[in-house]
Amino acid sequence: MLTTRPRGTNDILPGQVEKWQYLEELARKISEQYGFKEIRTPIFEHTELFLRGVGEATDIVEKEMYSFFDRGERNITLRPEGTAPTVRAFLENKLYANPQPTKLFYIGPMFRYDRPQAGRYRQFNQFGIEVFGSHHPSVDAEVIALACDFFARLGLRDLEVHLNTVGCPDCRGKHKEELIAYFQKREHELCETCQKRLHKNPLRILDCKSPVCQEISKNAPTTKDSACPECQAHFADVKEYLDTIGIKYTEDPRLVRGLDYYTHTAFEILVKGIGAQSAICGGGRYNGLIEEVGGQPLPGIGFAIGMERILLILEQQKLFSLQESNPDIYIAPLGNKTQALAFELAIKLRKKGFKVEKDYLDRSLKAQLKSADRFQVKFVVIIGEEELSKGQVILRDMKTSAQTEISINNLEAYLEGRIEE
Ligand code: AMP
């Protein structure tokens, strides 16, 4: 146990970390280009926030939250998603007092007690964006466009945007009744959870993971069929905006998303041909959420992208060609008397902006040169006792293997010129 990480978690090791940095950097860059500012909220929140903000009859709340009582008997939950915390922060910090809309993005870990498998973890990372304060259908299209732009810049292929409208509180009532009537006919076949959900929240049956419930759901009445004229009009406008920028989408009347707070537009972006965990982005409008969490009625829309899945796909599609970051200089002290200078020199050169590695194990020159070679450094500074007594070191150019003696005082200036080359 001591040397095993908890199920569903990952260590991100050197070699992988660079890929994460690349993804995160791109997420930040593109968010800024679209006018989004970063927000960082706590990893844990009061459980109540997710009961309200995600919905009590959702899979996340019913089965997947990491909740516990802290030492002060407060009911705490490790955040399973980023939207409710962002709304909470928006309200708590009165960001609504600024000119609207508010456009925020976040990148960070989420926690769900899911069944771990490739692409599905208990701690995973999401890049998400949220726009608060605009009903405009062009915002829906812009949010989808940002996600598509992110994937395009990564070079991802075989993407599908699935789009639906899940209606609003006005048309949801009618749809709920239709669903209850439909599912009641096969009530005893539904899974235990869905039998309980049937009257409380039948919409959730549509995204239940049980194969039987999925089969029964296939012919259930859709949200689109019962959408009111305003919802239909909004949906038509969103599609028109997407058409103008050439984003292809598939209408998917069964797409309802796993969270309760969605209204109007719901979308998912999938990658074809990668198996079960094909959803890489999910999002939609949530015009009721801000009020639900305790604010004034204000519309909102956003998405979350699963970063682990993006990495898996990038690797599958062989889209990574990252340059490893190698040190510029390796310092090779030979013998006890040279250690102090090696230590000082490494620190001094690093402060000047060089990337410097050194030997820490008192090894032979041969072993040190082998290390330097493995690090693919440009230069090795060899410090021998004899040269040191003359105020000199040996500089080895690893490309040509040429060695020159150089005065310690001139070393820095010399390296500056050569390494910039
Ligand atoms: P959701 O917050 O459920 O809408 O999920 C948004 C995206 O996060 C999904 O499309 C996935 O890419 C990713 N995601 C959700 N749950 C997990 C998980 N357990 N492990 C890894 N990625 C996940």
Boltz pocket constraint, residues with backbone or C-beta under 6 A from the ligand:
constraints:
  - pocket:
      binder: B
      contacts: [[A, 80], [A, 81], [A, 112], [A, 114], [A, 119], [A, 120], [A, 121], [A, 122], [A, 123], [A, 124], [A, 125], [A, 126], [A, 258], [A, 269], [A, 279], [A, 280], [A, 281], [A, 282], [A, 283], [A, 304], [A, 305], [A, 306], [A, 307], [A, 308], [A, 309]]
      max_distance: 6.0
